[in-house]
Amino acid sequence: GEENQNCLAIMQERMPSRLIATLRLAGEIAESIGSRAYCVGGFVRDFFLRVPNFDVDLVVEGDGEELARKMAQHLGGKARIHQRFRTAALMLPDGTKIDIATARTEYYEFPAALPKVEKASIREDMYRRDFTINTLAIALNPDSFGDLIDYFGGRKDLEKGLIRILYNLSFVEDPTRIIRAIRFEQRYKFTIEDDTLRFAKDAIERRLLGKLSYKRIIQELMLLLSEIDPLPALDRIMEIGVWEYMIPEIDLNKVSRTMIKRTPIIITWWEERYYGKNIKGWLVYFMLLLAGLDEELVIQIIKRYHLDNYARKAIQESRQVPQIVEYLWESREILPGEMDQRLDGWSNESMVLLLLSIKDELLWEKLVNYLDLKEQVKVEINGFDLKEMGLKQGPEFRFIFDELYRQKLNGIIKNREEELQMVKKWISEGKFNNDPVAE
Ligand code: ATP
């Protein structure tokens, strides 16, 4: 019946042959160590939906660590083992990332002192998951390579476009699943199945989300804000009464919808233009959410959710965006070097927010010109050159490099020769008092 459908044919149609070869190898190695390996989770879900997903997830009945190690040996990659969680991350030379976990029954980490290692079946591992669409598995061992394992009707729900929990108490056990349900619903334009929606509303009425730690709330919020367009999910979150458990201080009705809508466009534009300078999309959205709040509230929120230093710094920069826009607007003749004095060291995310906040075309061009120049311009001389000119290492080195950089941004000097000449000029003007040459 359904459970034994084989998907080898569609795999061959939709997956690169190298990936299939890797999966076959995983199955063969699993077999050789007396284990069984399966492709699972979002990878299988997206495979059926024809959504590109390159994060391969494997679950192993038996010994996942051993499989990871042996695969690394065969394919020449690196295996990082997290013993506590019985998972391994395998990085292959071609860039493929494969997460390998040993089948287990609990979703969350094991109690610190677990007496014995309990091995679970693939069915049990699937049963601990959130929704039927995430419970599909594809067998990899040679005797059954490509067999679809579908214990909970996930395939049908994928076809019908339904988000469905596996058992009635699912949201009681883990209320973050309510947020996850909305995220998947909006991402795929699915519908939360009727009973599931009823259970979700019940759990919300019983205020179960209030029991979640800030850590788990922020994790789910970050995932939600990592969606390409999080607006529909945010609307649904608000409508269903979940937002008050997330960041109640923020009034989502006051957040600029046009800015949120434009964000993915600007991020894509940025990542194509400044290749390699990737944007943490969630952080840009987070800044937009915080934009209307008072300073003290923002500080409270940053603390409460334990945001890391990078995010803190970026959020602090984002607070200056309105003033910077005004400043740029008023300084019509501003040079790139002067812009750099205000914007040097800014995170890419705050820079994206600044771009988002600029409506004037000329101003936009000026800012982009500055950003382009920053990509190209580099000071070519170094500390040795300065020492050769008789300067002693000291704080003025920093000053010299900064000043040369700004003059270069402004196009006043263009190459190494002109940099050297400029420094000589400064020396002769006696800019560096403690320097023997200038005396
Ligand atoms: P994507 O990465 O595309 O957002 P994913 O399904 O890979 O989707 P993850 O959050 O990485 O999402 O979760 C991996 C798997 O772990 C999921 O397939 C899901 O079934 C399971 N999972 C994650 N969080 C929970 C949870 N709170 N309760 C139950 N299962 C969960």
Residues whose N, C-alpha, C, O or C-beta is under 5 A from the ligand:
A	BS01	ATP	G41 G42 Y107 R128 R129 D130 N134 D174 T176
